[in-house]
């Protein structure tokens, strides 16, 4: 059986609009996480990682 994708939540929720500034996921991704299939989780983690990188570029030292 394929290894499950680890939840990117770091238990420091900082929501700004529809986005968690701590893990990079949207509220929708957070809400749907448990029902997502493995490929959906991989895609959600990849999107979250990109969002966090973009936030760090825009606000260095704050993220």
Biopython code that builds the backbone (N, CA, C, O; Angstrom):
import numpy as np
from Bio.PDB.StructureBuilder import StructureBuilder

atoms = [
    (1, "UNK", "N", (0.843, -1.178, 0.000)),
    (1, "UNK", "CA", (0.000, 0.000, 0.000)),
    (1, "UNK", "C", (0.892, 1.247, 0.000)),
    (1, "UNK", "O", (1.910, 1.288, 0.691)),
    (2, "UNK", "N", (0.506, 2.251, -0.771)),
    (2, "UNK", "CA", (1.294, 3.476, -0.883)),
    (2, "UNK", "C", (1.257, 4.255, 0.423)),
    (2, "UNK", "O", (0.249, 4.284, 1.129)),
    (3, "UNK", "N", (2.387, 4.883, 0.719)),
    (3, "UNK", "CA", (2.495, 5.675, 1.935)),
    (3, "UNK", "C", (1.578, 6.890, 1.844)),
    (3, "UNK", "O", (1.496, 7.547, 0.806)),
    (4, "UNK", "N", (0.892, 7.177, 2.946)),
    (4, "UNK", "CA", (0.000, 8.326, 2.983)),
    (4, "UNK", "C", (0.816, 9.615, 2.993)),
    (4, "UNK", "O", (1.960, 9.626, 3.448)),
    (5, "UNK", "N", (0.239, 10.680, 2.501)),
    (5, "UNK", "CA", (0.887, 11.992, 2.465)),
    (5, "UNK", "C", (0.685, 12.663, 3.814)),
    (5, "UNK", "O", (-0.440, 12.762, 4.304)),
    (6, "UNK", "N", (1.770, 13.121, 4.409)),
    (6, "UNK", "CA", (1.700, 13.760, 5.716)),
    (6, "UNK", "C", (0.993, 15.109, 5.609)),
    (6, "UNK", "O", (1.237, 15.884, 4.684)),
    (7, "UNK", "N", (0.125, 15.368, 6.561)),
    (7, "UNK", "CA", (-0.587, 16.632, 6.634)),
    (7, "UNK", "C", (0.437, 17.747, 6.890)),
    (7, "UNK", "O", (1.236, 17.643, 7.821)),
    (8, "UNK", "N", (0.424, 18.814, 6.075)),
    (8, "UNK", "CA", (1.403, 19.882, 6.237)),
    (8, "UNK", "C", (1.105, 20.838, 7.400)),
    (8, "UNK", "O", (1.878, 21.762, 7.651)),
    (9, "UNK", "N", (0.011, 20.628, 8.097)),
    (9, "UNK", "CA", (-0.358, 21.492, 9.216)),
    (9, "UNK", "C", (0.739, 21.455, 10.288)),
    (9, "UNK", "O", (1.220, 20.386, 10.664)),
    (10, "UNK", "N", (1.123, 22.645, 10.774)),
    (10, "UNK", "CA", (2.112, 22.719, 11.839)),
    (10, "UNK", "C", (1.474, 23.183, 13.146)),
    (10, "UNK", "O", (2.176, 23.549, 14.088)),
    (11, "UNK", "N", (0.143, 23.167, 13.200)),
    (11, "UNK", "CA", (-0.641, 23.520, 14.394)),
    (11, "UNK", "C", (-0.395, 24.944, 14.878)),
    (11, "UNK", "O", (-0.447, 25.222, 16.076)),
    (12, "UNK", "N", (-0.127, 25.843, 13.930)),
    (12, "UNK", "CA", (0.010, 27.264, 14.229)),
    (12, "UNK", "C", (-0.826, 28.000, 13.181)),
    (12, "UNK", "O", (-0.290, 28.713, 12.333)),
    (13, "UNK", "N", (-2.129, 27.820, 13.251)),
    (13, "UNK", "CA", (-3.012, 28.379, 12.230)),
    (13, "UNK", "C", (-3.006, 29.903, 12.276)),
    (13, "UNK", "O", (-3.265, 30.514, 13.314)),
    (14, "UNK", "N", (-2.703, 30.500, 11.126)),
    (14, "UNK", "CA", (-2.718, 31.947, 10.965)),
    (14, "UNK", "C", (-3.445, 32.245, 9.660)),
    (14, "UNK", "O", (-2.824, 32.403, 8.609)),
    (15, "UNK", "N", (-4.764, 32.319, 9.745)),
    (15, "UNK", "CA", (-5.549, 32.535, 8.537)),
    (15, "UNK", "C", (-5.565, 34.004, 8.151)),
    (15, "UNK", "O", (-5.739, 34.891, 8.987)),
    (16, "UNK", "N", (-5.377, 34.231, 6.861)),
    (16, "UNK", "CA", (-5.489, 35.558, 6.273)),
    (16, "UNK", "C", (-6.387, 35.399, 5.061)),
    (16, "UNK", "O", (-5.940, 34.957, 4.003)),
    (17, "UNK", "N", (-7.636, 35.754, 5.213)),
    (17, "UNK", "CA", (-8.598, 35.505, 4.140)),
    (17, "UNK", "C", (-8.803, 34.016, 3.981)),
    (17, "UNK", "O", (-9.197, 33.335, 4.927)),
    (18, "UNK", "N", (-8.542, 33.511, 2.801)),
    (18, "UNK", "CA", (-8.735, 32.086, 2.504)),
    (18, "UNK", "C", (-7.457, 31.265, 2.652)),
    (18, "UNK", "O", (-7.450, 30.083, 2.310)),
    (19, "UNK", "N", (-6.383, 31.860, 3.150)),
    (19, "UNK", "CA", (-5.082, 31.201, 3.176)),
    (19, "UNK", "C", (-4.522, 31.094, 4.591)),
    (19, "UNK", "O", (-4.581, 32.050, 5.365)),
    (20, "UNK", "N", (-3.977, 29.921, 4.923)),
    (20, "UNK", "CA", (-3.257, 29.744, 6.182)),
    (20, "UNK", "C", (-1.810, 30.143, 5.924)),
    (20, "UNK", "O", (-1.140, 29.541, 5.085)),
    (21, "UNK", "N", (-1.325, 31.151, 6.638)),
    (21, "UNK", "CA", (0.031, 31.642, 6.446)),
    (21, "UNK", "C", (1.076, 30.711, 7.038)),
    (21, "UNK", "O", (2.267, 30.869, 6.768)),
    (22, "UNK", "N", (0.651, 29.747, 7.840)),
    (22, "UNK", "CA", (1.593, 28.799, 8.449)),
    (22, "UNK", "C", (1.887, 27.599, 7.553)),
    (22, "UNK", "O", (3.045, 27.215, 7.388)),
    (23, "UNK", "N", (0.840, 27.006, 6.974)),
    (23, "UNK", "CA", (1.061, 25.812, 6.144)),
    (23, "UNK", "C", (0.904, 26.086, 4.652)),
    (23, "UNK", "O", (1.318, 25.266, 3.833)),
    (24, "UNK", "N", (0.313, 27.222, 4.281)),
    (24, "UNK", "CA", (0.166, 27.571, 2.878)),
    (24, "UNK", "C", (-1.062, 27.020, 2.188)),
    (24, "UNK", "O", (-1.277, 27.275, 1.002)),
    (25, "UNK", "N", (-1.874, 26.265, 2.918)),
    (25, "UNK", "CA", (-3.074, 25.697, 2.298)),
    (25, "UNK", "C", (-4.235, 26.688, 2.352)),
    (25, "UNK", "O", (-4.270, 27.584, 3.196)),
    (26, "UNK", "N", (-5.171, 26.509, 1.444)),
    (26, "UNK", "CA", (-6.389, 27.300, 1.466)),
    (26, "UNK", "C", (-7.366, 26.677, 2.466)),
    (26, "UNK", "O", (-7.203, 25.529, 2.881)),
    (27, "UNK", "N", (-8.376, 27.450, 2.840)),
    (27, "UNK", "CA", (-9.399, 26.907, 3.740)),
    (27, "UNK", "C", (-10.048, 25.677, 3.118)),
    (27, "UNK", "O", (-10.355, 24.712, 3.817)),
    (28, "UNK", "N", (-10.254, 25.711, 1.813)),
    (28, "UNK", "CA", (-10.871, 24.567, 1.122)),
    (28, "UNK", "C", (-9.983, 23.330, 1.210)),
    (28, "UNK", "O", (-10.473, 22.233, 1.480)),
    (29, "UNK", "N", (-8.678, 23.501, 0.984)),
    (29, "UNK", "CA", (-7.750, 22.363, 1.097)),
    (29, "UNK", "C", (-7.763, 21.800, 2.514)),
    (29, "UNK", "O", (-7.759, 20.583, 2.702)),
    (30, "UNK", "N", (-7.779, 22.676, 3.504)),
    (30, "UNK", "CA", (-7.795, 22.231, 4.904)),
    (30, "UNK", "C", (-9.063, 21.440, 5.187)),
    (30, "UNK", "O", (-9.021, 20.372, 5.800)),
    (31, "UNK", "N", (-10.183, 21.974, 4.736)),
    (31, "UNK", "CA", (-11.486, 21.344, 4.982)),
    (31, "UNK", "C", (-11.590, 19.973, 4.309)),
    (31, "UNK", "O", (-12.169, 19.048, 4.877)),
    (32, "UNK", "N", (-11.040, 19.840, 3.121)),
    (32, "UNK", "CA", (-11.173, 18.603, 2.338)),
    (32, "UNK", "C", (-10.063, 17.586, 2.583)),
    (32, "UNK", "O", (-10.135, 16.474, 2.060)),
    (33, "UNK", "N", (-9.046, 17.929, 3.357)),
    (33, "UNK", "CA", (-7.838, 17.104, 3.482)),
    (33, "UNK", "C", (-8.129, 15.623, 3.746)),
    (33, "UNK", "O", (-7.595, 14.759, 3.050)),
    (34, "UNK", "N", (-8.953, 15.326, 4.726)),
    (34, "UNK", "CA", (-9.188, 13.923, 5.106)),
    (34, "UNK", "C", (-9.879, 13.126, 4.001)),
    (34, "UNK", "O", (-9.728, 11.906, 3.938)),
    (35, "UNK", "N", (-10.628, 13.793, 3.137)),
    (35, "UNK", "CA", (-11.337, 13.097, 2.060)),
    (35, "UNK", "C", (-10.542, 13.039, 0.761)),
    (35, "UNK", "O", (-10.932, 12.341, -0.175)),
    (36, "UNK", "N", (-9.424, 13.772, 0.701)),
    (36, "UNK", "CA", (-8.624, 13.796, -0.530)),
    (36, "UNK", "C", (-7.924, 12.459, -0.754)),
    (36, "UNK", "O", (-7.515, 11.782, 0.189)),
    (37, "UNK", "N", (-7.801, 12.105, -2.011)),
    (37, "UNK", "CA", (-7.013, 10.936, -2.380)),
    (37, "UNK", "C", (-5.543, 11.368, -2.473)),
    (37, "UNK", "O", (-5.239, 12.561, -2.517)),
    (38, "UNK", "N", (-4.649, 10.396, -2.503)),
    (38, "UNK", "CA", (-3.210, 10.663, -2.473)),
    (38, "UNK", "C", (-2.763, 11.691, -3.523)),
    (38, "UNK", "O", (-2.045, 12.627, -3.170)),
    (39, "UNK", "N", (-3.159, 11.556, -4.801)),
    (39, "UNK", "CA", (-2.718, 12.546, -5.801)),
    (39, "UNK", "C", (-3.203, 13.964, -5.488)),
    (39, "UNK", "O", (-2.497, 14.940, -5.742)),
    (40, "UNK", "N", (-4.411, 14.067, -4.937)),
    (40, "UNK", "CA", (-4.938, 15.378, -4.569)),
    (40, "UNK", "C", (-4.126, 15.986, -3.420)),
    (40, "UNK", "O", (-3.864, 17.188, -3.408)),
    (41, "UNK", "N", (-3.737, 15.158, -2.469)),
    (41, "UNK", "CA", (-2.926, 15.633, -1.347)),
    (41, "UNK", "C", (-1.561, 16.101, -1.825)),
    (41, "UNK", "O", (-1.061, 17.134, -1.379)),
    (42, "UNK", "N", (-0.956, 15.339, -2.736)),
    (42, "UNK", "CA", (0.347, 15.727, -3.283)),
    (42, "UNK", "C", (0.230, 17.093, -3.960)),
    (42, "UNK", "O", (1.073, 17.965, -3.751)),
    (43, "UNK", "N", (-0.807, 17.278, -4.763)),
    (43, "UNK", "CA", (-1.007, 18.546, -5.461)),
    (43, "UNK", "C", (-1.248, 19.684, -4.467)),
    (43, "UNK", "O", (-0.727, 20.784, -4.650)),
    (44, "UNK", "N", (-2.030, 19.428, -3.423)),
    (44, "UNK", "CA", (-2.307, 20.452, -2.415)),
    (44, "UNK", "C", (-1.026, 20.868, -1.690)),
    (44, "UNK", "O", (-0.814, 22.054, -1.436)),
    (45, "UNK", "N", (-0.181, 19.906, -1.361)),
    (45, "UNK", "CA", (1.088, 20.200, -0.679)),
    (45, "UNK", "C", (2.008, 20.990, -1.614)),
    (45, "UNK", "O", (2.679, 21.925, -1.175)),
    (46, "UNK", "N", (2.043, 20.626, -2.882)),
    (46, "UNK", "CA", (2.880, 21.354, -3.843)),
    (46, "UNK", "C", (2.410, 22.802, -3.983)),
    (46, "UNK", "O", (3.226, 23.723, -4.007)),
    (47, "UNK", "N", (1.097, 23.001, -4.076)),
    (47, "UNK", "CA", (0.560, 24.366, -4.175)),
    (47, "UNK", "C", (0.873, 25.159, -2.914)),
    (47, "UNK", "O", (1.255, 26.327, -2.987)),
    (48, "UNK", "N", (0.712, 24.525, -1.759)),
    (48, "UNK", "CA", (0.980, 25.196, -0.480)),
    (48, "UNK", "C", (2.443, 25.597, -0.375)),
    (48, "UNK", "O", (2.756, 26.692, 0.091)),
    (49, "UNK", "N", (3.336, 24.719, -0.804)),
    (49, "UNK", "CA", (4.771, 25.019, -0.766)),
    (49, "UNK", "C", (5.091, 26.225, -1.639)),
    (49, "UNK", "O", (5.858, 27.099, -1.234)),
    (50, "UNK", "N", (4.514, 26.278, -2.825)),
    (50, "UNK", "CA", (4.732, 27.417, -3.717)),
    (50, "UNK", "C", (4.186, 28.706, -3.105)),
    (50, "UNK", "O", (4.824, 29.755, -3.186)),
    (51, "UNK", "N", (3.009, 28.623, -2.495)),
    (51, "UNK", "CA", (2.431, 29.816, -1.859)),
    (51, "UNK", "C", (3.352, 30.342, -0.761)),
    (51, "UNK", "O", (3.593, 31.545, -0.669)),
    (52, "UNK", "N", (3.862, 29.438, 0.065)),
    (52, "UNK", "CA", (4.750, 29.862, 1.154)),
    (52, "UNK", "C", (6.032, 30.483, 0.614)),
    (52, "UNK", "O", (6.508, 31.481, 1.156)),
    (53, "UNK", "N", (6.597, 29.911, -0.444)),
    (53, "UNK", "CA", (7.804, 30.479, -1.053)),
    (53, "UNK", "C", (7.523, 31.882, -1.587)),
    (53, "UNK", "O", (8.337, 32.789, -1.416)),
    (54, "UNK", "N", (6.371, 32.057, -2.234)),
    (54, "UNK", "CA", (6.006, 33.373, -2.765)),
    (54, "UNK", "C", (5.795, 34.383, -1.643)),
    (54, "UNK", "O", (6.175, 35.546, -1.778)),
    (55, "UNK", "N", (5.196, 33.954, -0.547)),
    (55, "UNK", "CA", (5.005, 34.847, 0.600)),
    (55, "UNK", "C", (6.342, 35.276, 1.178)),
    (55, "UNK", "O", (6.514, 36.437, 1.550)),
    (56, "UNK", "N", (7.284, 34.356, 1.257)),
    (56, "UNK", "CA", (8.600, 34.671, 1.806)),
    (56, "UNK", "C", (9.350, 35.651, 0.904)),
    (56, "UNK", "O", (10.105, 36.492, 1.391)),
    (57, "UNK", "N", (9.143, 35.543, -0.402)),
    (57, "UNK", "CA", (9.774, 36.479, -1.330)),
    (57, "UNK", "C", (9.201, 37.883, -1.162)),
    (57, "UNK", "O", (9.932, 38.872, -1.217)),
    (58, "UNK", "N", (7.878, 37.960, -0.955)),
    (58, "UNK", "CA", (7.208, 39.256, -0.818)),
    (58, "UNK", "C", (7.457, 39.888, 0.534)),
    (58, "UNK", "O", (7.516, 41.113, 0.643)),
    (59, "UNK", "N", (7.603, 39.074, 1.563)),
    (59, "UNK", "CA", (7.754, 39.559, 2.937)),
    (59, "UNK", "C", (8.913, 38.844, 3.628)),
    (59, "UNK", "O", (8.679, 38.074, 4.560)),
    (60, "UNK", "N", (10.149, 39.073, 3.200)),
    (60, "UNK", "CA", (11.274, 38.367, 3.823)),
    (60, "UNK", "C", (11.372, 38.671, 5.304)),
    (60, "UNK", "O", (11.214, 39.812, 5.738)),
    (61, "UNK", "N", (11.639, 37.618, 6.073)),
    (61, "UNK", "CA", (11.809, 37.771, 7.517)),
    (61, "UNK", "C", (10.517, 37.768, 8.306)),
    (61, "UNK", "O", (10.552, 37.697, 9.535)),
    (62, "UNK", "N", (9.372, 37.843, 7.635)),
    (62, "UNK", "CA", (8.093, 37.851, 8.339)),
    (62, "UNK", "C", (7.439, 36.483, 8.377)),
    (62, "UNK", "O", (6.605, 36.230, 9.246)),
    (63, "UNK", "N", (7.789, 35.603, 7.469)),
    (63, "UNK", "CA", (7.138, 34.301, 7.390)),
    (63, "UNK", "C", (7.956, 33.256, 8.094)),
    (63, "UNK", "O", (7.565, 32.090, 8.133)),
]
sb = StructureBuilder()
sb.init_structure("model")
sb.init_model(0)
sb.init_chain("A")
sb.init_seg("    ")
for serial, (resi, resn, name, xyz) in enumerate(atoms, 1):
    if name == "N":
        sb.init_residue(resn, " ", resi, " ")
    sb.init_atom(name, np.array(xyz, "f"), 0.0, 1.0, " ", f" {name:<3s}", serial, name[0])
structure = sb.get_structure()
